[in-house]
Amino acid sequence: MRLSSLEIKGFKSFGDRVIIHFDKGVTSVVGPNGSGKSNVVDAMRWVLGEQK
């Protein structure tokens, strides 16, 4: 399975619509502390059906 893009709207720190495209090769999410990097990972887990 390959994730090609992720659209986030109204999830945690993403109040506005954000689309992240994952191109072939290495893709990383970088930014300063508090910018929502872990929220991107949480959104992917939620979409893929992870339950805690």
All heavy atoms as atom14 arrays in JSON, in Angstrom:
{
  "sequence": "MRLSSLEIKGFKSFGDRVIIHFDKGVTSVVGPNGSGKSNVVDAMRWVLGEQK",
  "atom14_mask": [
    [1, 1, 1, 1, 1, 1, 1, 1, 0, 0, 0, 0, 0, 0],
    [1, 1, 1, 1, 1, 1, 1, 1, 1, 1, 1, 0, 0, 0],
    [1, 1, 1, 1, 1, 1, 1, 1, 0, 0, 0, 0, 0, 0],
    [1, 1, 1, 1, 1, 1, 0, 0, 0, 0, 0, 0, 0, 0],
    [1, 1, 1, 1, 1, 1, 0, 0, 0, 0, 0, 0, 0, 0],
    [1, 1, 1, 1, 1, 1, 1, 1, 0, 0, 0, 0, 0, 0],
    [1, 1, 1, 1, 1, 1, 1, 1, 1, 0, 0, 0, 0, 0],
    [1, 1, 1, 1, 1, 1, 1, 1, 0, 0, 0, 0, 0, 0],
    [1, 1, 1, 1, 1, 1, 1, 1, 1, 0, 0, 0, 0, 0],
    [1, 1, 1, 1, 0, 0, 0, 0, 0, 0, 0, 0, 0, 0],
    [1, 1, 1, 1, 1, 1, 1, 1, 1, 1, 1, 0, 0, 0],
    [1, 1, 1, 1, 1, 1, 1, 1, 1, 0, 0, 0, 0, 0],
    [1, 1, 1, 1, 1, 1, 0, 0, 0, 0, 0, 0, 0, 0],
    [1, 1, 1, 1, 1, 1, 1, 1, 1, 1, 1, 0, 0, 0],
    [1, 1, 1, 1, 0, 0, 0, 0, 0, 0, 0, 0, 0, 0],
    [1, 1, 1, 1, 1, 1, 1, 1, 0, 0, 0, 0, 0, 0],
    [1, 1, 1, 1, 1, 1, 1, 1, 1, 1, 1, 0, 0, 0],
    [1, 1, 1, 1, 1, 1, 1, 0, 0, 0, 0, 0, 0, 0],
    [1, 1, 1, 1, 1, 1, 1, 1, 0, 0, 0, 0, 0, 0],
    [1, 1, 1, 1, 1, 1, 1, 1, 0, 0, 0, 0, 0, 0],
    [1, 1, 1, 1, 1, 1, 1, 1, 1, 1, 0, 0, 0, 0],
    [1, 1, 1, 1, 1, 1, 1, 1, 1, 1, 1, 0, 0, 0],
    [1, 1, 1, 1, 1, 1, 1, 1, 0, 0, 0, 0, 0, 0],
    [1, 1, 1, 1, 1, 1, 1, 1, 1, 0, 0, 0, 0, 0],
    [1, 1, 1, 1, 0, 0, 0, 0, 0, 0, 0, 0, 0, 0],
    [1, 1, 1, 1, 1, 1, 1, 0, 0, 0, 0, 0, 0, 0],
    [1, 1, 1, 1, 1, 1, 1, 0, 0, 0, 0, 0, 0, 0],
    [1, 1, 1, 1, 1, 1, 0, 0, 0, 0, 0, 0, 0, 0],
    [1, 1, 1, 1, 1, 1, 1, 0, 0, 0, 0, 0, 0, 0],
    [1, 1, 1, 1, 1, 1, 1, 0, 0, 0, 0, 0, 0, 0],
    [1, 1, 1, 1, 0, 0, 0, 0, 0, 0, 0, 0, 0, 0],
    [1, 1, 1, 1, 1, 1, 1, 0, 0, 0, 0, 0, 0, 0],
    [1, 1, 1, 1, 1, 1, 1, 1, 0, 0, 0, 0, 0, 0],
    [1, 1, 1, 1, 0, 0, 0, 0, 0, 0, 0, 0, 0, 0],
    [1, 1, 1, 1, 1, 1, 0, 0, 0, 0, 0, 0, 0, 0],
    [1, 1, 1, 1, 0, 0, 0, 0, 0, 0, 0, 0, 0, 0],
    [1, 1, 1, 1, 1, 1, 1, 1, 1, 0, 0, 0, 0, 0],
    [1, 1, 1, 1, 1, 1, 0, 0, 0, 0, 0, 0, 0, 0],
    [1, 1, 1, 1, 1, 1, 1, 1, 0, 0, 0, 0, 0, 0],
    [1, 1, 1, 1, 1, 1, 1, 0, 0, 0, 0, 0, 0, 0],
    [1, 1, 1, 1, 1, 1, 1, 0, 0, 0, 0, 0, 0, 0],
    [1, 1, 1, 1, 1, 1, 1, 1, 0, 0, 0, 0, 0, 0],
    [1, 1, 1, 1, 1, 0, 0, 0, 0, 0, 0, 0, 0, 0],
    [1, 1, 1, 1, 1, 1, 1, 1, 0, 0, 0, 0, 0, 0],
    [1, 1, 1, 1, 1, 1, 1, 1, 1, 1, 1, 0, 0, 0],
    [1, 1, 1, 1, 1, 1, 1, 1, 1, 1, 1, 1, 1, 1],
    [1, 1, 1, 1, 1, 1, 1, 0, 0, 0, 0, 0, 0, 0],
    [1, 1, 1, 1, 1, 1, 1, 1, 0, 0, 0, 0, 0, 0],
    [1, 1, 1, 1, 0, 0, 0, 0, 0, 0, 0, 0, 0, 0],
    [1, 1, 1, 1, 1, 1, 1, 1, 1, 0, 0, 0, 0, 0],
    [1, 1, 1, 1, 1, 1, 1, 1, 1, 0, 0, 0, 0, 0],
    [1, 1, 1, 1, 1, 1, 1, 1, 1, 0, 0, 0, 0, 0]
  ],
  "atom14_positions": [
    [[0.85, -1.16, 0.0], [0.0, 0.0, 0.0], [0.9, 1.23, 0.0], [1.9, 1.28, 0.7], [-0.89, 0.0, 1.24], [-1.68, 1.23, 1.37], [-2.94, 1.3, 2.68], [-2.19, 0.6, 4.07], [0.0, 0.0, 0.0], [0.0, 0.0, 0.0], [0.0, 0.0, 0.0], [0.0, 0.0, 0.0], [0.0, 0.0, 0.0], [0.0, 0.0, 0.0]],
    [[0.52, 2.21, -0.78], [1.27, 3.47, -0.85], [0.29, 4.61, -0.64], [-0.73, 4.73, -1.32], [1.94, 3.6, -2.22], [2.74, 4.87, -2.35], [3.46, 4.94, -3.7], [4.09, 6.2, -3.86], [3.53, 7.27, -4.43], [2.32, 7.19, -4.91], [4.18, 8.39, -4.52], [0.0, 0.0, 0.0], [0.0, 0.0, 0.0], [0.0, 0.0, 0.0]],
    [[0.6, 5.45, 0.3], [-0.21, 6.63, 0.59], [0.24, 7.74, -0.33], [1.41, 8.13, -0.32], [-0.02, 7.02, 2.06], [-0.94, 8.08, 2.63], [-2.38, 7.58, 2.61], [-0.52, 8.41, 4.04], [0.0, 0.0, 0.0], [0.0, 0.0, 0.0], [0.0, 0.0, 0.0], [0.0, 0.0, 0.0], [0.0, 0.0, 0.0], [0.0, 0.0, 0.0]],
    [[-0.64, 8.24, -1.18], [-0.25, 9.27, -2.14], [-0.51, 10.69, -1.64], [0.21, 11.62, -1.98], [-0.95, 9.05, -3.47], [-2.35, 9.13, -3.3], [0.0, 0.0, 0.0], [0.0, 0.0, 0.0], [0.0, 0.0, 0.0], [0.0, 0.0, 0.0], [0.0, 0.0, 0.0], [0.0, 0.0, 0.0], [0.0, 0.0, 0.0], [0.0, 0.0, 0.0]],
    [[-1.56, 10.85, -0.82], [-1.83, 12.18, -0.26], [-2.69, 12.03, 0.99], [-3.31, 10.99, 1.21], [-2.53, 13.08, -1.28], [-3.82, 12.6, -1.56], [0.0, 0.0, 0.0], [0.0, 0.0, 0.0], [0.0, 0.0, 0.0], [0.0, 0.0, 0.0], [0.0, 0.0, 0.0], [0.0, 0.0, 0.0], [0.0, 0.0, 0.0], [0.0, 0.0, 0.0]],
    [[-2.71, 13.08, 1.76], [-3.51, 13.11, 2.99], [-4.19, 14.46, 3.06], [-3.53, 15.51, 2.98], [-2.61, 12.9, 4.21], [-3.27, 12.98, 5.58], [-4.23, 11.82, 5.78], [-2.21, 12.97, 6.67], [0.0, 0.0, 0.0], [0.0, 0.0, 0.0], [0.0, 0.0, 0.0], [0.0, 0.0, 0.0], [0.0, 0.0, 0.0], [0.0, 0.0, 0.0]],
    [[-5.51, 14.46, 3.17], [-6.27, 15.7, 3.3], [-6.81, 15.76, 4.72], [-7.49, 14.86, 5.17], [-7.43, 15.73, 2.3], [-8.24, 17.0, 2.38], [-9.35, 17.05, 1.35], [-9.28, 16.3, 0.36], [-10.28, 17.84, 1.54], [0.0, 0.0, 0.0], [0.0, 0.0, 0.0], [0.0, 0.0, 0.0], [0.0, 0.0, 0.0], [0.0, 0.0, 0.0]],
    [[-6.47, 16.83, 5.43], [-6.86, 16.99, 6.82], [-7.68, 18.27, 6.95], [-7.28, 19.33, 6.48], [-5.63, 17.1, 7.74], [-4.66, 15.96, 7.5], [-6.05, 17.15, 9.19], [-3.33, 16.13, 8.19], [0.0, 0.0, 0.0], [0.0, 0.0, 0.0], [0.0, 0.0, 0.0], [0.0, 0.0, 0.0], [0.0, 0.0, 0.0], [0.0, 0.0, 0.0]],
    [[-8.84, 18.16, 7.6], [-9.66, 19.34, 7.85], [-10.41, 19.13, 9.17], [-11.11, 18.15, 9.34], [-10.67, 19.56, 6.73], [-11.53, 20.78, 6.95], [-12.5, 21.02, 5.83], [-13.35, 22.23, 6.16], [-14.36, 22.44, 5.14], [0.0, 0.0, 0.0], [0.0, 0.0, 0.0], [0.0, 0.0, 0.0], [0.0, 0.0, 0.0], [0.0, 0.0, 0.0]],
    [[-10.18, 20.02, 10.11], [-10.88, 19.96, 11.38], [-10.38, 18.87, 12.31], [-11.11, 18.41, 13.18], [0.0, 0.0, 0.0], [0.0, 0.0, 0.0], [0.0, 0.0, 0.0], [0.0, 0.0, 0.0], [0.0, 0.0, 0.0], [0.0, 0.0, 0.0], [0.0, 0.0, 0.0], [0.0, 0.0, 0.0], [0.0, 0.0, 0.0], [0.0, 0.0, 0.0]],
    [[-9.14, 18.43, 12.14], [-8.57, 17.39, 13.0], [-7.45, 18.0, 13.81], [-6.47, 18.49, 13.26], [-8.04, 16.23, 12.14], [-7.48, 15.08, 12.94], [-8.32, 14.13, 13.48], [-6.12, 14.96, 13.15], [-7.82, 13.08, 14.21], [-5.61, 13.91, 13.88], [-6.46, 12.96, 14.41], [0.0, 0.0, 0.0], [0.0, 0.0, 0.0], [0.0, 0.0, 0.0]],
    [[-7.61, 17.99, 15.13], [-6.62, 18.53, 16.07], [-6.21, 19.95, 15.68], [-7.04, 20.84, 15.7], [-5.43, 17.59, 16.19], [-5.79, 16.27, 16.84], [-4.58, 15.51, 17.24], [-4.98, 14.27, 18.01], [-3.82, 13.58, 18.54], [0.0, 0.0, 0.0], [0.0, 0.0, 0.0], [0.0, 0.0, 0.0], [0.0, 0.0, 0.0], [0.0, 0.0, 0.0]],
    [[-4.94, 20.18, 15.32], [-4.48, 21.55, 15.04], [-4.76, 22.0, 13.61], [-4.36, 23.08, 13.21], [-2.98, 21.67, 15.33], [-2.24, 20.8, 14.5], [0.0, 0.0, 0.0], [0.0, 0.0, 0.0], [0.0, 0.0, 0.0], [0.0, 0.0, 0.0], [0.0, 0.0, 0.0], [0.0, 0.0, 0.0], [0.0, 0.0, 0.0], [0.0, 0.0, 0.0]],
    [[-5.47, 21.18, 12.83], [-5.75, 21.52, 11.43], [-7.2, 21.96, 11.27], [-8.05, 21.2, 10.82], [-5.45, 20.31, 10.53], [-4.02, 19.89, 10.56], [-3.59, 18.85, 11.37], [-3.08, 20.55, 9.8], [-2.26, 18.47, 11.41], [-1.75, 20.18, 9.83], [-1.34, 19.13, 10.64], [0.0, 0.0, 0.0], [0.0, 0.0, 0.0], [0.0, 0.0, 0.0]],
    [[-7.48, 23.19, 11.63], [-8.83, 23.73, 11.48], [-9.17, 23.98, 10.02], [-10.28, 23.72, 9.58], [0.0, 0.0, 0.0], [0.0, 0.0, 0.0], [0.0, 0.0, 0.0], [0.0, 0.0, 0.0], [0.0, 0.0, 0.0], [0.0, 0.0, 0.0], [0.0, 0.0, 0.0], [0.0, 0.0, 0.0], [0.0, 0.0, 0.0], [0.0, 0.0, 0.0]],
    [[-8.2, 24.47, 9.28], [-8.38, 24.7, 7.85], [-7.99, 23.45, 7.07], [-7.27, 22.59, 7.57], [-7.52, 25.88, 7.38], [-7.95, 27.19, 8.04], [-9.14, 27.33, 8.36], [-7.07, 28.05, 8.23], [0.0, 0.0, 0.0], [0.0, 0.0, 0.0], [0.0, 0.0, 0.0], [0.0, 0.0, 0.0], [0.0, 0.0, 0.0], [0.0, 0.0, 0.0]],
    [[-8.42, 23.37, 5.83], [-8.12, 22.24, 4.97], [-6.63, 22.26, 4.57], [-6.13, 23.28, 4.11], [-8.99, 22.29, 3.73], [-8.77, 21.17, 2.78], [-9.76, 21.28, 1.63], [-9.41, 20.35, 0.59], [-9.49, 20.61, -0.69], [-9.93, 21.78, -1.1], [-9.15, 19.71, -1.57], [0.0, 0.0, 0.0], [0.0, 0.0, 0.0], [0.0, 0.0, 0.0]],
    [[-5.96, 21.12, 4.77], [-4.55, 20.97, 4.41], [-4.42, 19.69, 3.6], [-4.96, 18.66, 3.99], [-3.66, 20.88, 5.67], [-2.23, 20.59, 5.28], [-3.74, 22.14, 6.48], [0.0, 0.0, 0.0], [0.0, 0.0, 0.0], [0.0, 0.0, 0.0], [0.0, 0.0, 0.0], [0.0, 0.0, 0.0], [0.0, 0.0, 0.0], [0.0, 0.0, 0.0]],
    [[-3.73, 19.75, 2.47], [-3.47, 18.55, 1.66], [-1.97, 18.36, 1.61], [-1.23, 19.26, 1.2], [-4.04, 18.68, 0.24], [-5.56, 18.87, 0.29], [-3.69, 17.43, -0.57], [-6.19, 19.11, -1.05], [0.0, 0.0, 0.0], [0.0, 0.0, 0.0], [0.0, 0.0, 0.0], [0.0, 0.0, 0.0], [0.0, 0.0, 0.0], [0.0, 0.0, 0.0]],
    [[-1.52, 17.17, 2.03], [-0.1, 16.83, 1.99], [0.07, 15.75, 0.93], [-0.57, 14.69, 1.02], [0.38, 16.32, 3.35], [0.14, 17.39, 4.43], [1.85, 15.95, 3.29], [0.39, 16.91, 5.84], [0.0, 0.0, 0.0], [0.0, 0.0, 0.0], [0.0, 0.0, 0.0], [0.0, 0.0, 0.0], [0.0, 0.0, 0.0], [0.0, 0.0, 0.0]],
    [[0.89, 16.0, -0.07], [1.15, 15.03, -1.13], [2.44, 14.29, -0.81], [3.45, 14.91, -0.48], [1.27, 15.73, -2.49], [0.01, 16.41, -2.9], [-1.04, 15.74, -3.46], [-0.38, 17.7, -2.81], [-2.03, 16.58, -3.7], [-1.64, 17.79, -3.31], [0.0, 0.0, 0.0], [0.0, 0.0, 0.0], [0.0, 0.0, 0.0], [0.0, 0.0, 0.0]],
    [[2.39, 12.97, -0.92], [3.56, 12.14, -0.66], [4.05, 11.61, -2.01], [3.48, 10.68, -2.56], [3.21, 10.98, 0.27], [2.71, 11.44, 1.61], [1.37, 11.41, 1.92], [3.6, 11.9, 2.56], [0.91, 11.83, 3.15], [3.15, 12.33, 3.8], [1.8, 12.29, 4.09], [0.0, 0.0, 0.0], [0.0, 0.0, 0.0], [0.0, 0.0, 0.0]],
    [[5.09, 12.22, -2.55], [5.65, 11.8, -3.83], [6.51, 10.56, -3.63], [6.84, 10.17, -2.51], [6.49, 12.93, -4.43], [5.63, 14.15, -4.75], [4.47, 13.96, -5.14], [6.13, 15.28, -4.59], [0.0, 0.0, 0.0], [0.0, 0.0, 0.0], [0.0, 0.0, 0.0], [0.0, 0.0, 0.0], [0.0, 0.0, 0.0], [0.0, 0.0, 0.0]],
    [[6.9, 9.94, -4.75], [7.78, 8.77, -4.68], [9.12, 9.18, -4.07], [9.57, 10.31, -4.23], [8.02, 8.19, -6.06], [6.81, 7.5, -6.62], [7.14, 6.85, -7.94], [5.94, 6.11, -8.46], [6.21, 5.41, -9.7], [0.0, 0.0, 0.0], [0.0, 0.0, 0.0], [0.0, 0.0, 0.0], [0.0, 0.0, 0.0], [0.0, 0.0, 0.0]],
    [[9.74, 8.25, -3.38], [11.01, 8.54, -2.72], [10.79, 8.8, -1.25], [9.82, 8.37, -0.66], [0.0, 0.0, 0.0], [0.0, 0.0, 0.0], [0.0, 0.0, 0.0], [0.0, 0.0, 0.0], [0.0, 0.0, 0.0], [0.0, 0.0, 0.0], [0.0, 0.0, 0.0], [0.0, 0.0, 0.0], [0.0, 0.0, 0.0], [0.0, 0.0, 0.0]],
    [[11.67, 9.55, -0.67], [11.6, 9.85, 0.76], [10.76, 11.09, 0.98], [10.98, 12.12, 0.35], [13.02, 10.06, 1.33], [12.95, 10.44, 2.79], [13.87, 8.82, 1.14], [0.0, 0.0, 0.0], [0.0, 0.0, 0.0], [0.0, 0.0, 0.0], [0.0, 0.0, 0.0], [0.0, 0.0, 0.0], [0.0, 0.0, 0.0], [0.0, 0.0, 0.0]],
    [[9.77, 10.98, 1.86], [8.95, 12.12, 2.24], [9.04, 12.28, 3.74], [8.94, 11.3, 4.47], [7.48, 11.91, 1.83], [7.41, 11.74, 0.42], [6.63, 13.09, 2.23], [0.0, 0.0, 0.0], [0.0, 0.0, 0.0], [0.0, 0.0, 0.0], [0.0, 0.0, 0.0], [0.0, 0.0, 0.0], [0.0, 0.0, 0.0], [0.0, 0.0, 0.0]],
    [[9.25, 13.48, 4.19], [9.31, 13.72, 5.63], [8.49, 14.96, 5.98], [8.24, 15.81, 5.14], [10.76, 13.88, 6.09], [11.33, 15.0, 5.46], [0.0, 0.0, 0.0], [0.0, 0.0, 0.0], [0.0, 0.0, 0.0], [0.0, 0.0, 0.0], [0.0, 0.0, 0.0], [0.0, 0.0, 0.0], [0.0, 0.0, 0.0], [0.0, 0.0, 0.0]],
    [[8.08, 15.02, 7.22], [7.35, 16.17, 7.73], [8.26, 16.83, 8.76], [8.61, 16.22, 9.76], [6.01, 15.74, 8.37], [5.28, 16.94, 8.92], [5.15, 14.99, 7.36], [0.0, 0.0, 0.0], [0.0, 0.0, 0.0], [0.0, 0.0, 0.0], [0.0, 0.0, 0.0], [0.0, 0.0, 0.0], [0.0, 0.0, 0.0], [0.0, 0.0, 0.0]],
    [[8.67, 18.05, 8.47], [9.58, 18.77, 9.36], [8.97, 20.1, 9.76], [8.15, 20.66, 9.05], [10.96, 19.0, 8.7], [11.66, 17.7, 8.42], [10.82, 19.81, 7.44], [0.0, 0.0, 0.0], [0.0, 0.0, 0.0], [0.0, 0.0, 0.0], [0.0, 0.0, 0.0], [0.0, 0.0, 0.0], [0.0, 0.0, 0.0], [0.0, 0.0, 0.0]],
    [[9.38, 20.58, 10.91], [8.92, 21.88, 11.37], [9.33, 22.09, 12.81], [9.8, 21.17, 13.47], [0.0, 0.0, 0.0], [0.0, 0.0, 0.0], [0.0, 0.0, 0.0], [0.0, 0.0, 0.0], [0.0, 0.0, 0.0], [0.0, 0.0, 0.0], [0.0, 0.0, 0.0], [0.0, 0.0, 0.0], [0.0, 0.0, 0.0], [0.0, 0.0, 0.0]],
    [[9.12, 23.3, 13.31], [9.49, 23.59, 14.7], [8.55, 22.92, 15.69], [7.47, 22.43, 15.32], [9.38, 25.12, 14.77], [8.38, 25.46, 13.73], [8.56, 24.45, 12.63], [0.0, 0.0, 0.0], [0.0, 0.0, 0.0], [0.0, 0.0, 0.0], [0.0, 0.0, 0.0], [0.0, 0.0, 0.0], [0.0, 0.0, 0.0], [0.0, 0.0, 0.0]],
    [[8.96, 22.9, 16.94], [8.11, 22.35, 17.99], [6.78, 23.09, 18.01], [6.73, 24.31, 17.86], [8.79, 22.49, 19.35], [9.98, 21.6, 19.49], [10.13, 20.63, 18.74], [10.84, 21.91, 20.43], [0.0, 0.0, 0.0], [0.0, 0.0, 0.0], [0.0, 0.0, 0.0], [0.0, 0.0, 0.0], [0.0, 0.0, 0.0], [0.0, 0.0, 0.0]],
    [[5.71, 22.33, 18.15], [4.38, 22.93, 18.22], [3.73, 23.21, 16.89], [2.67, 23.82, 16.82], [0.0, 0.0, 0.0], [0.0, 0.0, 0.0], [0.0, 0.0, 0.0], [0.0, 0.0, 0.0], [0.0, 0.0, 0.0], [0.0, 0.0, 0.0], [0.0, 0.0, 0.0], [0.0, 0.0, 0.0], [0.0, 0.0, 0.0], [0.0, 0.0, 0.0]],
    [[4.33, 22.73, 15.79], [3.76, 23.01, 14.47], [2.76, 21.95, 14.01], [2.17, 22.11, 12.95], [4.88, 23.16, 13.43], [5.57, 21.94, 13.29], [0.0, 0.0, 0.0], [0.0, 0.0, 0.0], [0.0, 0.0, 0.0], [0.0, 0.0, 0.0], [0.0, 0.0, 0.0], [0.0, 0.0, 0.0], [0.0, 0.0, 0.0], [0.0, 0.0, 0.0]],
    [[2.59, 20.87, 14.75], [1.59, 19.86, 14.41], [2.13, 18.64, 13.69], [1.37, 17.9, 13.08], [0.0, 0.0, 0.0], [0.0, 0.0, 0.0], [0.0, 0.0, 0.0], [0.0, 0.0, 0.0], [0.0, 0.0, 0.0], [0.0, 0.0, 0.0], [0.0, 0.0, 0.0], [0.0, 0.0, 0.0], [0.0, 0.0, 0.0], [0.0, 0.0, 0.0]],
    [[3.43, 18.4, 13.75], [4.02, 17.24, 13.06], [3.4, 15.94, 13.57], [3.03, 15.08, 12.77], [5.53, 17.2, 13.26], [6.28, 18.37, 12.68], [7.78, 18.26, 12.92], [8.17, 18.23, 14.36], [8.03, 19.47, 15.11], [0.0, 0.0, 0.0], [0.0, 0.0, 0.0], [0.0, 0.0, 0.0], [0.0, 0.0, 0.0], [0.0, 0.0, 0.0]],
    [[3.27, 15.78, 14.86], [2.71, 14.54, 15.4], [1.23, 14.41, 15.06], [0.71, 13.3, 14.96], [2.93, 14.46, 16.91], [2.26, 15.52, 17.56], [0.0, 0.0, 0.0], [0.0, 0.0, 0.0], [0.0, 0.0, 0.0], [0.0, 0.0, 0.0], [0.0, 0.0, 0.0], [0.0, 0.0, 0.0], [0.0, 0.0, 0.0], [0.0, 0.0, 0.0]],
    [[0.54, 15.53, 14.85], [-0.87, 15.48, 14.46], [-1.03, 14.91, 13.06], [-2.05, 14.28, 12.76], [-1.5, 16.86, 14.55], [-1.59, 17.35, 15.98], [-1.5, 16.57, 16.92], [-1.75, 18.64, 16.16], [0.0, 0.0, 0.0], [0.0, 0.0, 0.0], [0.0, 0.0, 0.0], [0.0, 0.0, 0.0], [0.0, 0.0, 0.0], [0.0, 0.0, 0.0]],
    [[-0.05, 15.11, 12.19], [-0.09, 14.51, 10.86], [-0.03, 12.99, 10.99], [-0.81, 12.26, 10.37], [1.07, 15.02, 9.98], [1.15, 14.25, 8.67], [0.93, 16.5, 9.71], [0.0, 0.0, 0.0], [0.0, 0.0, 0.0], [0.0, 0.0, 0.0], [0.0, 0.0, 0.0], [0.0, 0.0, 0.0], [0.0, 0.0, 0.0], [0.0, 0.0, 0.0]],
    [[0.85, 12.49, 11.84], [0.97, 11.04, 12.06], [-0.3, 10.51, 12.7], [-0.81, 9.46, 12.31], [2.2, 10.73, 12.92], [2.27, 9.25, 13.25], [3.46, 11.18, 12.22], [0.0, 0.0, 0.0], [0.0, 0.0, 0.0], [0.0, 0.0, 0.0], [0.0, 0.0, 0.0], [0.0, 0.0, 0.0], [0.0, 0.0, 0.0], [0.0, 0.0, 0.0]],
    [[-0.87, 11.22, 13.66], [-2.11, 10.8, 14.3], [-3.25, 10.74, 13.29], [-4.1, 9.84, 13.34], [-2.49, 11.77, 15.43], [-1.58, 11.65, 16.63], [-0.84, 10.64, 16.73], [-1.59, 12.58, 17.46], [0.0, 0.0, 0.0], [0.0, 0.0, 0.0], [0.0, 0.0, 0.0], [0.0, 0.0, 0.0], [0.0, 0.0, 0.0], [0.0, 0.0, 0.0]],
    [[-3.3, 11.69, 12.35], [-4.34, 11.68, 11.32], [-4.21, 10.46, 10.43], [-5.2, 9.83, 10.07], [-4.27, 12.96, 10.48], [0.0, 0.0, 0.0], [0.0, 0.0, 0.0], [0.0, 0.0, 0.0], [0.0, 0.0, 0.0], [0.0, 0.0, 0.0], [0.0, 0.0, 0.0], [0.0, 0.0, 0.0], [0.0, 0.0, 0.0], [0.0, 0.0, 0.0]],
    [[-2.96, 10.11, 10.06], [-2.76, 8.91, 9.24], [-3.21, 7.66, 9.99], [-3.87, 6.79, 9.42], [-1.28, 8.77, 8.86], [-0.86, 9.67, 7.75], [0.76, 9.24, 7.19], [1.65, 10.7, 7.64], [0.0, 0.0, 0.0], [0.0, 0.0, 0.0], [0.0, 0.0, 0.0], [0.0, 0.0, 0.0], [0.0, 0.0, 0.0], [0.0, 0.0, 0.0]],
    [[-2.85, 7.56, 11.24], [-3.28, 6.4, 12.04], [-4.78, 6.31, 12.13], [-5.37, 5.24, 12.03], [-2.68, 6.49, 13.44], [-1.21, 6.25, 13.49], [-0.72, 6.37, 14.92], [0.69, 6.11, 15.01], [1.42, 6.43, 16.05], [0.87, 7.02, 17.1], [2.71, 6.16, 16.06], [0.0, 0.0, 0.0], [0.0, 0.0, 0.0], [0.0, 0.0, 0.0]],
    [[-5.46, 7.46, 12.32], [-6.89, 7.49, 12.45], [-7.57, 7.04, 11.15], [-8.51, 6.26, 11.16], [-7.34, 8.9, 12.85], [-8.81, 9.0, 13.12], [-9.46, 8.61, 14.24], [-9.8, 9.51, 12.22], [-10.8, 8.85, 14.1], [-11.03, 9.41, 12.88], [-9.75, 10.05, 10.94], [-12.22, 9.83, 12.29], [-10.93, 10.47, 10.36], [-12.13, 10.35, 11.03]],
    [[-7.07, 7.55, 10.03], [-7.64, 7.2, 8.72], [-7.46, 5.7, 8.43], [-8.36, 5.06, 7.88], [-6.99, 8.05, 7.6], [-7.29, 7.5, 6.23], [-7.44, 9.49, 7.71], [0.0, 0.0, 0.0], [0.0, 0.0, 0.0], [0.0, 0.0, 0.0], [0.0, 0.0, 0.0], [0.0, 0.0, 0.0], [0.0, 0.0, 0.0], [0.0, 0.0, 0.0]],
    [[-6.31, 5.16, 8.82], [-6.05, 3.75, 8.57], [-6.74, 2.83, 9.56], [-6.67, 1.61, 9.45], [-4.54, 3.49, 8.56], [-3.79, 4.18, 7.44], [-2.28, 3.99, 7.61], [-4.23, 3.65, 6.09], [0.0, 0.0, 0.0], [0.0, 0.0, 0.0], [0.0, 0.0, 0.0], [0.0, 0.0, 0.0], [0.0, 0.0, 0.0], [0.0, 0.0, 0.0]],
    [[-7.41, 3.39, 10.58], [-8.25, 2.6, 11.47], [-7.61, 2.15, 12.76], [-8.13, 1.24, 13.4], [0.0, 0.0, 0.0], [0.0, 0.0, 0.0], [0.0, 0.0, 0.0], [0.0, 0.0, 0.0], [0.0, 0.0, 0.0], [0.0, 0.0, 0.0], [0.0, 0.0, 0.0], [0.0, 0.0, 0.0], [0.0, 0.0, 0.0], [0.0, 0.0, 0.0]],
    [[-6.52, 2.77, 13.17], [-5.91, 2.37, 14.44], [-6.83, 2.76, 15.59], [-7.38, 3.85, 15.61], [-4.56, 3.05, 14.63], [-3.9, 2.67, 15.93], [-2.62, 3.41, 16.17], [-2.67, 4.55, 16.63], [-1.56, 2.81, 15.89], [0.0, 0.0, 0.0], [0.0, 0.0, 0.0], [0.0, 0.0, 0.0], [0.0, 0.0, 0.0], [0.0, 0.0, 0.0]],
    [[-6.99, 1.86, 16.53], [-7.79, 2.14, 17.71], [-6.94, 1.92, 18.95], [-6.19, 0.96, 19.02], [-9.01, 1.23, 17.75], [-9.93, 1.44, 16.58], [-11.1, 0.47, 16.62], [-11.23, -0.33, 17.53], [-11.96, 0.57, 15.63], [0.0, 0.0, 0.0], [0.0, 0.0, 0.0], [0.0, 0.0, 0.0], [0.0, 0.0, 0.0], [0.0, 0.0, 0.0]],
    [[-7.07, 2.81, 19.91], [-6.3, 2.68, 21.16], [-7.23, 2.34, 22.29], [-8.34, 2.71, 22.32], [-5.55, 3.98, 21.47], [-4.45, 4.24, 20.49], [-3.68, 5.46, 20.89], [-2.55, 5.7, 19.9], [-1.72, 6.81, 20.23], [0.0, 0.0, 0.0], [0.0, 0.0, 0.0], [0.0, 0.0, 0.0], [0.0, 0.0, 0.0], [0.0, 0.0, 0.0]]
  ]
}
